[in-house]
Amino acid sequence: MTSKRELIEPTPGDKRYVRRDEDGKFKEVVDVGRSLAADQRQEAQAKAKPGQGDRGDR
């Protein structure tokens, strides 16, 4: 199982979702606006667990 997405804001107004690896380093980084827009464009058929919202149809 992958780690949960974590919301960070490195500078005011720049929010990002990140996943960390076992060492605590960033494994995957995605901008919040782009992530939400991609979610709206697609119709998910599979439910995702809390914190795994981007993994709905994998």
ZIMOWO-V306777 format. One record per helix or strand of 3 or more residues. SS is the DSSP state (H for helix, E for strand). FROM is the first residue (numbers start at 1). LEN is the number of residues. If there is no record, write none. Layout:
BEGIN
ss={SS & SS}
from={FROM & FROM}
len={LEN & LEN}
END
This chain:
BEGIN
ss={E & E & E & H & H}
from={6 & 14 & 26 & 32 & 53}
len={6 & 7 & 6 & 10 & 3}
END
